[in-house]
Amino acid sequence: MYAITAIVACTIAFFVYQYWKYKASDNGAPYVAIEHPVVEHILQLAQIEPDDVLYDLGSGDGRVPIAAALNYNIKAVGIEIDRFRHWYALYQRFILRLGNRVTFINKNIFNVNLSEATICFVYLTQQANEGLEDKFLKELGEGTLIISPSFQFPGWTPVYVDENPTLHTPWGPTYFYEIGTSNPKVAEQTAVATPPVQPEVEQARQAPNLTPPTQPNP
C-alpha cells in the first residue's frame, strides 16, 4: 500500500514539476536555467562597471542578479512572472543578505520599465526577443548592453559573439548587443535628429579669418 502511494505521489510530483517548468512559456519562455559557470563567464565578458545596473528579464531562481551583485557589487534587478521561482529568489536574497543590492519583481517583463538598466540579460526565446525590440528602443538609453544567450535580434548587429566551446547554453553562442550601435533604427533616428552640416557652413567654420581689419577714415 505504501509503495503504491509513493509511486502515485512521485508521478504527481513529476507532472507538477513539468507544468511548473514550462508554464512560463505562456509569458515569454519556458524555464531553462543557465549553469552557474556559464553565468559567471558571461558576466565576466560584460566588463561590468561599479555604476552599472543589471536587469535580468525572466530571472527564474535569481542566479544572474545574485551573481552580479556578489561578484561585482552592483545593483541588480530580476523580473520573473512565475510566483514560485520569485519566492525562491527572494529566499536566496534573504539568505545571502543582498537586500540592499538585489531587487526581484514578480511581474510580466513587458509591464516593467527598463530605463534604469545599463545591462539587460535576456535568456528567453527567439520570438520573445523579437517582441522586445520596440520596448528596448523606447526605454533603454544609448550604450545599454544587451546580453542574449542563444537567441538573436533579427536585423541587429552584435558587437561581440562569444562562441566558447564549453561555457555556453545548449542552443548556441552568447550575443552581445549595444543600443545605438547594434540597431540600425537608432542610427537612422540619430541621423534625422541631427541634419548634416552643409559643406559651405563647415568650410566657413574651419577657415581662418584672413581679412585685415578695416582702417578708420581720416
C-alpha positions, 0 to 999 in steps of 0.5 A: 500500500505504501509503495503504491502511494509513493509511486502515485505521489512521485508521478504527481510530483513529476507532472507538477514539476513539468507544468511548473517548468514550462508554464512560463512559456505562456509569458515569454519562455519556458524555464531553462536555467543557465549553469552557474559557470556559464553565468559567471563567464558571461558576466565576466565578458560584460566588463561590468562597471561599479555604476552599472545596473543589471536587469535580468528579464525572466530571472527564474531562481535569481542566479544572474542578479545574485551573481552580479551583485556578489561578484561585482557589487552592483545593483541588480534587478530580476523580473520573473512572472512565475510566483514560485521561482520569485519566492525562491529568489527572494529566499536566496536574497534573504539568505545571502543578505543582498537586500540592499543590492538585489531587487526581484519583481514578480511581474510580466517583463513587458509591464516593467520599465527598463530605463534604469538598466545599463545591462539587460540579460535576456535568456528567453526565446527567439520570438520573445526577443523579437517582441522586445525590440520596440520596448528596448528602443523606447526605454533603454538609453544609448550604450545599454548592453544587451546580453542574449544567450542563444537567441538573436535580434533579427536585423541587429548587429552584435558587437561581440559573439562569444562562441566558447566551446564549453561555457555556453547554453545548449542552443548556441553562442552568447550575443552581445548587443549595444543600443545605438550601435547594434540597431540600425533604427537608432542610427537612422533616428540619430541621423534625422535628429541631427541634419548634416552640416552643409559643406559651405557652413563647415568650410566657413567654420574651419577657415581662418579669418584672413581679412585685415581689419578695416582702417578708420577714415581720416 
